[in-house]
Amino acid sequence: MADEKKVSFAAKISRFFKDLRGEMKKIVWPSKKQIINNTGVVIAVVVATSIAVGGFDYLLNLLIGLFVS
């Protein structure tokens, strides 16, 4: 343990940003067409899920209304 080399805080920060720059170069960014397509899929799923949850809520509301009255 006494043989371990002490690394300064500034050296750690410098190494972090060098590694960060290297990792950023590896990123494959999506094209504009892919972004638009994925956004459309997300909006469609959100709308479909909202309709399903709203319909389920409406049916449960009707059933509870029948039992209460």
C-alpha distance (Angstrom), angle and dihedral (degrees) to the residues before:
residue distance angle dihedral
M1 . . .
A2 3.77 . .
D3 3.83 89.1 .
E4 3.81 93.1 62.0
K5 3.77 113.7 116.7
K6 3.80 115.2 -123.2
V7 3.80 113.1 -130.1
S8 3.78 117.8 -156.1
F9 3.77 122.3 -123.0
A10 3.82 91.1 -117.2
A11 3.82 90.4 53.8
K12 3.81 90.3 51.1
I13 3.81 91.1 50.9
S14 3.80 91.2 47.8
R15 3.80 91.6 49.8
F16 3.80 90.9 48.2
F17 3.81 92.7 55.8
K18 3.80 92.3 45.4
D19 3.80 89.8 52.6
L20 3.80 90.4 44.9
R21 3.80 91.7 53.8
G22 3.81 90.4 49.4
E23 3.81 92.1 50.5
M24 3.81 92.0 47.7
K25 3.81 89.4 57.3
K26 3.82 89.7 57.6
I27 3.81 94.1 58.1
V28 3.80 116.1 110.0
W29 3.78 106.0 -150.1
P30 3.83 118.1 -150.3
S31 3.78 120.6 -114.0
K32 3.79 122.5 -110.8
K33 3.82 89.6 -105.7
Q34 3.82 91.5 54.1
I35 3.81 91.7 48.4
I36 3.81 92.0 51.2
N37 3.81 91.4 46.3
N38 3.81 93.6 48.4
T39 3.80 91.5 46.4
G40 3.80 89.9 52.6
V41 3.80 91.1 50.8
V42 3.81 91.8 49.7
I43 3.82 92.2 49.3
A44 3.82 91.4 48.1
V45 3.81 92.3 50.2
V46 3.81 91.7 47.5
V47 3.81 91.5 50.3
A48 3.83 92.7 46.4
T49 3.79 92.0 47.9
S50 3.81 91.3 47.5
I51 3.80 91.2 52.1
A52 3.82 91.4 47.8
V53 3.81 93.7 48.9
G54 3.81 91.7 43.9
G55 3.80 91.3 50.4
F56 3.80 91.9 47.8
D57 3.80 89.9 49.0
Y58 3.79 91.2 49.8
L59 3.81 92.6 50.6
L60 3.80 92.7 47.6
N61 3.79 89.5 48.3
L62 3.82 90.0 53.6
L63 3.81 92.6 47.8
I64 3.79 93.2 48.2
G65 3.80 89.3 47.2
L66 3.82 90.2 54.5
F67 3.81 92.4 50.8
V68 3.79 95.0 45.5
S69 3.81 97.6 47.9
